[in-house]
Amino acid sequence: MRVAAWLTLALAPAGLLLVLDGILELQWWGSAGATRLLALLDSIDTEYGIAAPALLRSREGAVELIVLGVFCLGYSLLGIWLLRGRLWARTWAFAAGAAAVLFGVIGVGGDATESRTLSTYFDALTGSVLTDRIPQVQALLYPGWYSWAEDIAQGLQLLLSLAAFAGLAAAVISHSDWFTGGRAVDAPPDDWDSALSRVREQSRRQREADS
């Protein structure tokens, strides 16, 4: 159980990294260089029909990273109450864990399937009469490590969310009695507890019958 709780707490640095990365990207999107780059890409698209590449996750994507990071920070705090065996923390951790995994899969999957990459864009420029535009685009681009930081933050969030969710599920199955502490102040037994109690009672009866 403690492993599941610590895995949940470990989401805090992943959430913080997402927030910092989103803020960094928003700052770049608000810079003069980003404005000039977008204007250059639009002019190339208008004049030569070469569509602009996907740049990071766009402004909206940067905001989504910040929101997901804050969500993960809140989710990680549930680890404190999981260590104390709180029933409500278990329920919320399952719900938050499932949501974090879903958001992580969508984010990573969307980036992995993006076809309008910078590499393909430069290939298109190289195969045209616009090779002189390549240095202009490169001069206005964000530093290369921005995209690496984004990938690392998203990947870490997804992996830790999966680990925390799986760890909690395994802990509940193998150590369900851990969540009996604090019940009087938290909540009465819920449907999950009743189901687990029935399973344990049936197992006890089966062992007694076999013996």
C-alpha positions in Angstrom: 0.0 0.0 0.0 2.8 2.4 0.8 4.3 1.8 -2.6 1.0 2.9 -4.3 0.9 5.9 -2.0 4.5 6.9 -2.8 3.9 6.4 -6.6 0.9 8.8 -6.3 3.1 11.3 -4.4 5.7 11.0 -7.1 3.3 12.6 -9.6 4.1 16.0 -7.9 7.4 16.6 -9.8 5.8 15.4 -13.0 3.0 17.9 -12.5 5.4 20.7 -11.7 7.4 19.9 -14.8 4.3 20.1 -16.9 3.3 23.5 -15.4 6.8 24.9 -16.0 7.0 23.6 -19.5 3.6 25.1 -20.3 4.6 28.5 -18.9 7.8 28.4 -20.9 5.9 27.7 -24.1 3.4 30.4 -23.4 6.2 32.9 -23.0 7.7 31.8 -26.4 4.3 32.1 -28.1 4.0 35.7 -26.7 7.5 36.7 -28.0 8.2 38.9 -31.0 10.1 36.0 -32.6 7.1 33.7 -32.5 5.0 36.5 -34.2 7.5 37.0 -37.0 7.8 33.2 -37.5 4.1 32.7 -37.8 3.9 35.6 -40.3 6.7 34.0 -42.3 5.1 30.6 -42.3 1.8 32.1 -43.4 3.4 33.9 -46.3 5.1 30.7 -47.5 1.8 28.9 -47.2 -0.1 31.7 -49.1 2.5 32.1 -51.9 3.6 28.5 -52.4 1.0 26.3 -50.7 3.4 24.6 -48.2 1.4 24.3 -45.1 3.0 25.4 -41.8 4.3 22.7 -39.5 3.0 22.0 -36.0 4.9 24.1 -33.5 5.1 22.5 -30.0 1.5 22.2 -28.9 0.2 25.7 -29.9 -0.9 28.3 -27.4 -3.9 26.2 -26.4 -1.7 23.2 -26.0 0.5 25.1 -23.6 -2.5 26.0 -21.5 -3.5 22.4 -21.5 -0.1 21.4 -20.2 -0.5 23.8 -17.3 -4.0 22.6 -16.5 -2.8 18.9 -16.6 0.2 19.8 -14.4 -2.1 21.4 -11.8 -4.4 18.4 -12.0 -1.4 16.1 -11.4 -0.2 18.1 -8.4 -3.7 17.8 -6.8 -3.8 14.1 -7.6 -0.4 13.6 -6.0 -1.6 15.1 -2.7 -4.0 12.1 -2.4 -1.0 10.0 -1.6 -0.8 11.6 1.8 -4.3 10.3 2.7 -3.7 7.0 1.0 -0.9 6.4 3.5 -3.4 7.0 6.2 -5.9 4.5 4.8 -8.6 7.0 4.0 -11.5 5.6 2.0 -12.4 8.8 0.2 -8.8 9.1 -0.9 -8.9 5.7 -2.4 -12.0 6.5 -4.4 -10.7 9.9 -5.6 -7.3 8.4 -6.4 -8.9 5.8 -8.7 -11.0 8.5 -10.5 -8.1 10.9 -10.8 -5.7 8.2 -11.8 -8.0 7.0 -14.6 -8.4 10.6 -15.8 -4.6 11.3 -15.7 -3.9 8.2 -17.7 -6.5 9.1 -20.3 -5.2 12.6 -20.7 -1.7 11.4 -20.9 -2.5 8.8 -23.6 -4.4 11.5 -25.6 -1.5 13.9 -25.3 1.3 11.5 -26.1 -0.7 9.8 -28.9 -1.6 13.1 -30.5 2.0 14.2 -30.7 3.1 10.8 -32.0 0.6 10.8 -34.8 1.3 14.5 -35.9 2.4 14.4 -39.5 3.2 18.1 -39.9 6.5 18.0 -38.2 9.4 20.4 -38.6 11.4 17.7 -40.3 8.9 17.1 -43.0 8.4 20.9 -43.4 12.1 21.5 -44.0 12.2 18.5 -46.4 9.4 20.2 -48.4 11.3 23.5 -48.5 14.5 21.7 -49.5 12.7 20.1 -52.4 11.4 23.4 -53.7 12.8 26.7 -54.7 12.5 28.0 -51.1 15.8 26.6 -49.7 16.8 30.2 -48.8 13.8 30.4 -46.4 15.1 27.5 -44.3 17.7 29.7 -42.4 15.0 32.3 -41.9 12.7 29.8 -40.3 15.4 28.2 -38.2 16.5 31.6 -36.9 13.1 32.3 -35.5 12.4 28.9 -34.1 12.3 28.1 -30.4 15.4 26.3 -29.0 15.4 22.6 -29.8 15.3 21.5 -26.2 11.8 22.9 -25.8 10.3 20.0 -27.7 12.5 17.6 -25.7 11.3 19.1 -22.4 7.7 18.8 -23.6 8.1 15.1 -24.5 9.9 14.3 -21.3 7.2 16.0 -19.2 4.4 14.3 -21.0 6.1 10.9 -21.0 6.9 11.1 -17.3 3.3 12.1 -16.4 1.9 9.1 -18.4 4.3 6.6 -17.0 3.8 7.7 -13.4 0.0 7.9 -13.8 0.0 4.3 -15.1 2.2 3.1 -12.3 0.2 4.9 -9.6 -3.1 3.6 -10.9 -1.9 0.0 -11.3 -0.1 0.1 -7.9 -3.3 1.3 -6.1 -5.4 -1.4 -7.8 -2.9 -4.1 -6.8 -2.8 -2.7 -3.2 -6.5 -2.6 -2.9 -6.8 -6.2 -4.0 -4.0 -7.5 -1.8 -4.3 -5.2 1.2 -7.9 -4.1 1.3 -8.0 -4.0 5.1 -5.6 -1.1 5.0 -8.6 1.2 4.3 -10.5 0.3 7.4 -8.6 3.0 9.5 -10.4 6.3 9.9 -13.7 5.0 8.6 -15.6 6.5 11.5 -14.6 10.0 10.6 -14.5 9.6 6.9 -17.5 7.6 5.7 -19.4 4.5 6.2 -18.5 1.3 4.2 -19.3 1.9 0.5 -20.2 -0.6 -2.2 -16.6 -1.4 -2.9 -16.0 -2.4 0.8 -19.1 -4.5 0.9 -18.0 -6.3 -2.3 -14.5 -7.0 -0.9 -16.1 -8.2 2.4 -18.2 -10.7 0.6 -15.2 -12.0 -1.4 -13.2 -12.4 1.8 -16.1 -14.1 3.6 -16.6 -16.5 0.7 -12.9 -17.3 0.6 -12.9 -18.0 4.4 -15.9 -20.3 4.1 -14.3 -22.1 1.2 -11.0 -22.6 3.1 -13.0 -23.9 6.1 -15.0 -26.3 3.9 -11.8 -27.6 2.2 -10.2 -28.2 5.6 
